[in-house]
Amino acid sequence: MPYINFSEDDLYRANTADLVSYLERRGERVKRVGSTYKYIYTDGSGTHDSVTIHGGKWYDHKNQRGGYAVKFLQEFLGFSFQDSVIELLGGHCSAQTQNRVYKEPPKPVVKPFELPEPNSDMRRVFAYLTKQRFISPDIISHFAHEHKIYEDGKYHNAVFVGMDENGVPKQASVRSTLSFGKTFRITVASSDTQYSFSHFGNDEKLFVFEAPIDMLSFITLYQKDWQQHSYIAMNGVYESAVLKALENHADLHSVYLCTDNDTGGIEAAERLRDILAERGYTEIYRIAPQQKDWNEVLKQRYGAGFLPAVPHERRELYLQNVAELNDMKINPNRIAADLIAAYNSADRIRLAEFSVAASEHFLKIAGEEFPLDKMKNRLSAEYKCYQDKCKISVKLGKLQSAITAGLEQLRKPSQTAAELKITARKLYDIADHALRLSTEETLVQRTEQKETSEESPSDEPFQMSMSV
């Protein structure tokens, strides 16, 4: 395609285009957070939500870079500069500039991975890690001798190096050591995200952390025989480095998920547990810090100010709703009618209690005893907070679909034992969706009361009749 020399007006209109509207039209995932949006995307290293968007402007908090709409399409959607502008303008650029055709410029060459130049010593980094972060000097020295921690010569930042199975540096993360002003963490350009800061021992245990300082803090807290174990810092909450480590070290069988005790860390632990289980790992354990992360625990031990744990509000509220479910008596001859009435009441908890009781009823007919406590345990165990981020309108739609599917199943006559279990499962699903919707409605009410609403409530739910 010939290269177009765009006018200043073209470039301005393209760069100030509404990115969120454009992404939604493409079917990309965006989530509203206050007055901004998060762009959620997946690449070779996992799923990311570190990019915020406001109008035509964006910023990637993970990699500390940002810009406007044209650059966004280049960075995240793989468009060339020219195609990005044309795409954002809807194909309508100034007529006079369309006639000014030039040869398309060559694509930029990807810079190879290079570690930052080291300083002659690491006094500043050593002082930062020991005096501000309270990490053991012996542990810092161990990693420094392995060339996995050093001080860069230009800015005196701490550099944490990830090496491959042959000891060749493949990845690095950089962290500022300033005690004042804005701190930052970045990943060195062209890093291979399959590798990250780590230590591999000779037993079967692998401890997984979000960041190098978390990992070093944990080792400081639990130093006994630490070199026998294996540790890895994901440099975020993405799984690629963990999976590569397990692939390269077949002797690792027990995985301990030590991510932060906050919303992101709790979701990461649940997601990683599922990913590892799908790959056949059965010895997966969660070790959560008592405070927000392991360095905050270390700070507390030394009497310094620390950040407390941040409960996952949605998860806690869902589990609370499950725990408070009461037993309900049902009329076996009116289950379909009473299910519709419970839905139309808009009382989500009542609907959940009815659906659980009806599910228990059909399981009993099929020859299985599944009392309320067992149902509640199952709901709690199967709930995954990282998969439960939909808006109220979406959760309402899922509940409506579950109701419709449940009613269709209830209308089937003379069900076999296997079909009765299917009916029970569909009623169980209704209870789950009702609890999720109730949880979301409560969260929205709380945020509205704080005048910092993240999401708007949906329209009134449709009313069902017996003919549905």
C-alpha positions in Angstrom: 0.0 0.0 0.0 1.5 3.4 -0.9 2.5 5.6 2.0 0.3 8.6 2.7 1.7 11.9 4.1 -1.1 12.7 6.5 -2.0 16.3 7.3 -1.7 17.6 10.9 -5.5 17.6 11.1 -5.6 13.9 10.2 -3.0 13.1 12.8 -4.8 15.1 15.5 -8.2 13.5 14.8 -6.6 10.0 14.7 -4.7 10.5 18.0 -7.8 11.9 19.8 -10.2 9.2 18.6 -12.2 7.5 21.3 -10.1 4.4 21.9 -12.6 2.6 24.1 -15.4 2.9 21.5 -13.0 1.7 18.8 -11.9 -1.3 20.9 -15.4 -2.3 21.8 -16.4 -2.2 18.1 -13.5 -4.6 17.4 -14.7 -7.0 20.2 -11.6 -6.3 22.4 -11.9 -6.5 26.2 -12.2 -3.2 28.1 -13.3 -2.7 31.6 -14.5 0.6 33.2 -12.7 1.7 36.4 -13.9 5.0 37.6 -13.5 7.6 34.9 -10.9 5.5 33.0 -10.9 2.1 31.3 -8.6 -0.9 31.5 -7.6 -2.7 28.3 -7.4 -6.5 28.9 -5.3 -8.4 26.4 -3.5 -11.7 26.1 0.0 -12.4 24.6 2.6 -15.1 24.9 3.3 -14.3 28.5 -0.4 -14.4 29.7 -3.3 -12.1 30.2 -2.6 -8.4 31.1 -4.7 -5.6 32.5 -2.0 -3.0 33.2 -3.1 -0.6 30.4 -5.4 2.3 31.3 -7.3 4.4 28.7 -8.8 7.8 28.9 -10.2 9.2 25.6 -7.5 8.8 23.1 -4.7 8.6 25.7 -3.3 5.4 27.2 -0.6 4.3 29.7 0.9 0.9 30.3 1.7 0.8 34.0 3.6 -2.5 33.8 6.1 -1.2 31.3 6.0 2.5 32.1 5.1 3.8 28.7 2.1 5.4 27.0 0.9 7.7 24.3 -2.1 8.4 22.1 -4.4 6.3 19.9 -2.2 5.9 16.9 0.7 4.5 18.9 -1.8 2.2 20.8 -2.8 0.5 17.5 0.8 0.0 16.6 1.9 -1.3 20.1 -1.0 -3.6 20.8 -2.9 -4.4 17.6 0.0 -4.8 15.2 -1.0 -2.0 12.8 1.6 0.0 10.8 1.7 3.8 11.4 -0.2 4.4 8.2 -2.8 1.8 8.8 -3.3 3.0 12.4 -4.2 6.5 11.2 -6.5 5.3 8.4 -8.2 2.8 10.8 -8.9 5.5 13.4 -10.1 7.9 10.8 -12.5 5.3 9.5 -10.8 5.4 6.1 -11.5 9.2 5.6 -8.4 11.3 5.6 -8.0 14.7 3.8 -8.4 14.3 0.1 -5.5 16.5 -0.8 -3.1 14.4 1.3 -4.3 11.2 -0.3 -2.7 12.3 -3.5 0.7 12.9 -1.9 2.1 9.4 -2.1 5.5 8.3 -0.9 7.3 5.0 -0.4 6.3 3.4 2.9 9.2 3.7 5.4 10.9 0.5 6.5 9.6 -1.2 9.7 11.7 -0.6 12.7 14.2 -3.3 13.7 13.5 -4.9 17.0 16.3 -4.2 19.5 18.0 -7.3 20.9 17.9 -8.0 24.6 20.7 -6.2 26.5 21.3 -5.9 30.2 21.9 -2.4 31.5 25.6 -1.6 32.0 26.6 -2.4 35.5 28.1 0.0 38.1 31.5 -0.7 39.5 29.9 -1.6 42.8 26.4 -2.1 44.2 26.5 0.0 47.4 23.3 1.9 46.7 21.4 -1.2 45.8 22.8 -3.1 48.8 21.9 -0.3 51.1 18.4 0.0 49.6 17.6 -3.7 49.9 19.0 -4.0 53.5 18.0 -0.7 55.1 14.7 0.0 53.4 13.6 -3.5 52.5 15.2 -5.4 55.5 16.4 -8.2 53.3 19.3 -10.3 54.6 22.7 -9.2 53.5 23.8 -12.8 53.1 20.9 -13.5 50.7 21.6 -10.4 48.6 25.3 -11.4 48.4 24.3 -14.9 47.2 22.3 -13.6 44.3 24.9 -10.9 43.6 27.6 -13.5 43.3 25.5 -15.4 40.8 25.1 -12.1 38.8 21.3 -12.1 39.3 21.3 -8.8 41.2 23.4 -5.8 40.4 23.4 -2.0 40.3 23.2 -0.3 36.9 25.9 2.3 36.2 23.7 5.0 34.7 20.9 5.4 37.2 21.9 3.2 40.1 18.7 1.2 39.9 18.5 -2.4 41.1 18.6 -4.9 38.3 17.1 -8.4 38.8 18.2 -10.9 36.1 16.3 -14.0 34.8 18.6 -16.6 33.3 17.8 -19.6 31.1 18.7 -23.2 31.9 22.3 -22.6 30.7 22.8 -19.5 32.9 22.4 -17.1 30.0 20.6 -13.8 30.9 17.3 -13.7 29.0 15.2 -11.3 31.1 15.7 -8.4 33.5 13.5 -6.2 35.6 14.7 -2.8 36.9 13.6 -1.1 40.1 14.4 2.4 41.3 16.1 2.6 44.7 15.1 6.2 45.5 13.8 6.8 49.0 11.8 9.8 47.8 9.8 10.8 44.8 8.1 8.4 42.4 9.5 4.9 42.3 9.2 2.7 39.2 9.6 -0.9 38.0 10.1 -1.8 34.3 11.0 -4.8 32.3 14.1 -4.4 30.1 13.1 -4.2 26.4 13.1 -7.5 24.4 13.1 -9.6 27.6 12.0 -13.2 27.2 9.1 -13.5 29.6 9.6 -17.3 29.8 12.4 -16.6 32.2 12.6 -14.4 35.3 14.5 -13.9 38.6 14.8 -17.3 40.3 16.7 -19.8 42.3 16.6 -23.6 41.8 17.5 -26.0 44.5 17.5 -29.8 44.6 14.2 -30.7 46.3 10.6 -30.9 44.8 9.3 -27.5 46.1 8.8 -24.4 44.0 7.7 -21.1 45.7 6.1 -18.6 43.3 6.1 -14.8 43.9 5.0 -11.7 42.0 8.2 -9.7 42.3 11.9 -10.3 43.1 11.7 -8.3 46.4 8.8 -10.5 47.5 10.9 -13.5 46.8 13.9 -12.2 48.7 11.8 -11.1 51.6 10.2 -14.6 51.9 13.7 -16.2 51.9 14.8 -13.7 54.6 11.8 -14.7 56.7 12.3 -18.4 56.2 16.1 -19.0 55.8 16.4 -22.5 57.1 17.6 -24.8 54.3 16.4 -22.2 51.8 18.9 -23.1 49.1 17.4 -26.6 48.8 14.1 -25.2 47.6 13.3 -23.4 44.3 11.9 -19.9 44.0 10.7 -17.8 41.1 9.4 -14.2 40.8 7.0 -13.8 37.9 7.6 -10.1 37.5 3.8 -9.6 37.7 1.0 -12.1 37.9 1.5 -14.0 34.6 2.4 -17.7 34.4 4.8 -18.1 31.5 8.0 -18.1 33.6 6.5 -20.6 36.1 5.4 -23.0 33.3 8.9 -22.8 31.7 10.5 -23.5 35.1 8.4 -26.6 35.6 9.1 -27.7 32.1 12.9 -27.4 32.7 12.9 -29.0 36.1 10.9 -32.2 36.1 11.8 -32.8 39.8 9.5 -30.0 40.9 6.2 -31.4 42.0 4.9 -29.2 44.9 4.0 -25.6 43.9 3.4 -23.0 46.6 1.6 -19.9 45.4 2.9 -17.0 47.4 1.4 -14.1 45.6 0.3 -10.9 47.3 -2.6 -10.8 49.8 -4.6 -8.3 47.7 -7.1 -8.4 44.9 -4.5 -9.0 42.1 -2.6 -11.5 44.1 -5.6 -13.5 45.2 -6.9 -13.7 41.6 -3.5 -14.7 40.3 -3.2 -17.5 42.8 -6.6 -18.9 41.8 -5.8 -18.6 38.1 -2.4 -20.2 38.5 -3.9 -23.0 40.5 -6.3 -23.8 37.7 -3.6 -23.5 35.0 -1.3 -25.9 36.9 -4.2 -28.3 37.6 -5.0 -28.5 33.9 -1.4 -29.5 33.3 -1.6 -32.4 35.8 -0.1 -30.8 38.9 -1.9 -32.0 42.1 0.3 -30.6 44.9 -0.6 -26.9 44.6 -0.7 -24.9 47.8 -1.5 -21.3 48.7 0.7 -19.4 51.2 -0.6 -15.9 51.7 1.3 -13.3 53.5 -0.4 -11.9 56.6 0.1 -8.3 55.2 -0.2 -7.1 51.7 3.0 -8.8 50.5 6.0 -10.6 52.0 8.1 -7.4 52.2 5.4 -5.7 54.2 5.6 -8.7 56.6 9.3 -8.2 56.9 8.8 -4.5 57.5 6.4 -5.3 60.3 8.9 -7.6 61.9 11.4 -4.8 62.0 8.9 -2.3 63.4 8.7 -0.2 60.2 5.5 1.1 58.6 3.7 -1.6 56.5 0.7 -2.0 54.3 -2.0 -4.4 55.6 -3.6 -7.1 53.5 -6.4 -6.0 51.2 -9.3 -8.5 51.2 -10.9 -9.4 47.8 -14.2 -7.7 48.4 -16.2 -9.6 45.7 -14.8 -12.9 46.7 -15.5 -12.3 50.4 -19.0 -11.1 49.8 -19.9 -14.1 47.6 -18.6 -16.5 50.2 -20.5 -14.7 52.9 -23.7 -14.9 50.9 -23.1 -18.7 50.4 -22.4 -19.2 54.1 -25.7 -17.4 55.1 -27.9 -19.5 52.8 -30.8 -21.0 54.8 -32.7 -24.3 54.2 -36.0 -23.8 52.3 -38.9 -26.2 52.0 -40.3 -26.6 48.5 -43.4 -28.0 47.0 -42.3 -30.8 44.5 -45.5 -30.2 42.5 -44.8 -26.4 41.9 -41.1 -26.2 41.3 -41.3 -24.5 37.9 -43.9 -22.0 39.0 -42.2 -21.2 42.3 -38.8 -20.8 40.5 -40.3 -18.2 38.2 -41.9 -16.4 41.2 -38.6 -16.4 43.1 -36.9 -14.9 40.1 -39.6 -12.3 39.5 -39.3 -11.2 43.2 -35.8 -9.8 42.4 -34.7 -11.3 45.7 -31.5 -13.0 44.6 -30.8 -14.8 47.9 -34.3 -16.2 48.0 -33.9 -17.5 44.4 -30.5 -19.1 45.4 -32.0 -20.8 48.5 -35.0 -22.1 46.4 -32.7 -23.4 43.6 -30.4 -25.1 46.1 -33.3 -26.8 47.8 -34.8 -27.9 44.4 -31.4 -29.2 43.3 -31.1 -31.2 46.5 -34.6 -32.6 45.9 -33.8 -33.9 42.4 -30.5 -35.4 43.6 -32.3 -37.2 46.3 -34.7 -38.7 43.8 -31.7 -39.8 41.7 -30.3 -41.6 44.7 -27.7 -39.1 46.0 -27.8 -37.3 49.4 -26.6 -33.7 48.9 -27.7 -31.7 52.0 -27.5 -27.9 52.2 -24.0 -27.8 53.9 -22.6 -30.0 51.1 -24.2 -27.7 48.5 -22.7 -24.6 50.3 -19.2 -26.2 50.4 -19.5 -27.0 46.7 -20.5 -23.4 45.8 -17.6 -22.0 47.8 -15.1 -24.5 46.4 -16.1 -23.9 42.7 -16.2 -20.1 42.9 -13.3 -18.5 41.0 -13.1 -14.7 41.6 -10.8 -14.2 38.6 -13.5 -15.4 36.3 -16.2 -13.2 38.0 -15.7 -9.7 36.7 -18.8 -9.1 34.5 -21.0 -6.1 34.9 -24.5 -6.4 36.4 -26.1 -6.4 33.0 -24.0 -9.4 31.9 -24.6 -11.3 35.1 -28.3 -10.7 34.8 -28.2 -12.1 31.3 -26.4 -15.2 32.5 -29.0 -15.7 35.2 -31.8 -15.3 32.7 -30.2 -17.9 30.5 -29.7 -20.3 33.4 -33.4 -19.8 34.4 -34.5 -20.6 30.8 -32.3 -23.7 30.7 -33.6 -24.8 34.0 -37.2 -24.5 33.1 -36.7 -26.4 29.8 -35.1 -29.2 31.8 -37.9 -29.2 34.4 -40.5 -29.7 31.7 -39.0 -33.0 30.6 -41.3 -35.8 31.7 -40.2 -39.2 33.2 -36.5 -38.3 33.7 -33.9 -41.0 34.2 -31.5 -40.9 37.1 -28.9 -39.3 34.8 -31.4 -36.7 33.6 -32.4 -35.9 37.2 -28.8 -35.1 37.9 -28.7 -32.8 34.9 -31.8 -31.0 36.3 -30.2 -30.7 39.7 -27.0 -29.2 38.1 -29.0 -26.6 36.2 -30.8 -25.6 39.4 -27.4 -25.4 41.1 -26.2 -23.2 38.3 -29.2 -20.9 38.9 -28.2 -20.5 42.5 -24.6 -19.7 41.6 -25.6 -17.0 39.1 -28.1 -15.6 41.5 -25.4 -15.3 44.2 -23.0 -13.7 41.7 -25.6 -11.1 40.7 -26.5 -10.4 44.3 -22.8 -9.9 45.1 -22.4 -7.5 42.2 -25.5 -5.5 43.1 -24.2 -5.1 46.6 -20.8 -3.9 45.4 -22.3 -1.4 43.1 -24.5 0.0 45.9 -21.4 0.3 48.1 -19.5 2.2 45.5 -22.4 4.5 44.7 -22.6 5.3 48.4 -19.0 6.3 48.3 -19.7 8.3 45.1 -16.9 6.4 43.3 -19.1 4.1 41.2 -17.2 1.8 38.8 -20.2 0.4 37.1 -23.8 1.4 36.5 -26.7 -0.8 37.5 -28.6 -2.6 34.7 -32.1 -1.9 33.6 -35.0 -3.6 35.4 -35.0 -7.4 34.8 -37.7 -8.8 32.6 -40.7 -10.5 34.1 -41.4 -14.2 33.4 -44.7 -15.8 33.0 -45.7 -19.5 33.1 -45.7 -19.5 29.3 -41.9 -19.0 29.1 
